[in-house]
Amino acid sequence: MWLVAVILGLIQGLTEFIPISSSGHLVIAQTFISGASDHLLLEFLNFGTMFALLVYFRRKIMNILKDIFVNRRYHLARNILITSIPAGVVGFLLADWIGSAAFFGSAWVVAVTLALVGTVMVVVEKLPKASEVKDGEALSPWRALVVGLAQMIALIPGVSRSGSTILAGRFAGLKPAQAAEYSFLASLPIMAGVAVKLLITDSDYLVANAGVLLVSNLAAFISGLLAVGFLMNYLAKHSLAVFGWYRIVLSAVLVTILLVQ
């Protein structure tokens, strides 16, 4: 169990930020390791990756807070709030359905979404986009909402929260690295909301599995820090295409395995 927890934590940290779908990879891993998906364990792994983001973007977060309380500048905070609303509302209203094994734990759902989003990643640079904007602060409220709708769609396993929101950011006029930064900052309110909900509604699970969750989240934190740093540097010079091709190949492999089982 401890080894499995470390493996799942490493997968969570690497794939939460690299746009290849953490939920998809975790469902695949749990399906082939144990034959089933423990949705609560996967949800609790968000603590490790949330702290990884807080550490990596600590200066940016402090600047946002300074803008709000000292400089009276609200544009970036407003956009992050707008982007967070769709996923927050839908996640709250449909939490039981999203968490069901038939939906969240379905390897077939993951196979389809891996391929669909991967295809968009491969062709995104050739598709029309909105006029270019410098960063997330310069987004209009409507463009921030578009990114938020993409984050809402990412509640489907296999879509990838980072992948869908980075793609939406590209269509909204952001360059790849700026789209990634905005994607990560906009994911923090959702992660915080999930964390609070888990602490309130599933504290018994936390107490019963404290050791396993501590080890798995430590693995997620360390691998998450490495992953977000890698992606920010990579997207400064490259597109999302390589991740799209990876998703398409993984989908094909997964479908093959599911058909021959």
C-alpha angles and dihedrals in degrees: 000000000000093000091048089050092053091047092050091047092052091048091049094051096046098042100038090072104023100075099243097100123267093205091051094050093044092051090049092048095047092044093056096037100046106002093243141062121243099208095188093054090052091048093051090053087072089079092069095048093043090057090046089058093045090054097043095047097033093122093047091049091050089051090052091051090047090051091052101045103027110023097032091227112143106167099104094039089048092051093048089051092049091048091050097051103076096050091041094053096043093043090052096046097042100032095124094049094045090050095050118115091232090061111022095034098045113120089194092059089050092050093053097045093045090058097042097050091039090057091052090050091054095051101031096102090058095051125091117265138189120267112292120269127191101232145330092289090060094054116112117237090254093054090047088053091053089056088047092054089052089052088052091054088052088071083084108090114250095027096094121224093225092043096050095044094045088051091048090048090053091052089047090058104265123133115242097262093044090047089053093049092049090046092055095045091048091051093059097078090050092048091048091049092051090048093053092047092051092049090051102040104027105035090126090061090048093052094045093050101030097130096047092045092049093053095043093048092049088054090047091049095052096043090043093056090051092046098050091047091050094048095048090053094043096050091050086075107015143051131239094258098105091055090048092054090047090053093049093050092046090050091052091049092048093049090050092051092047092050096051096044 
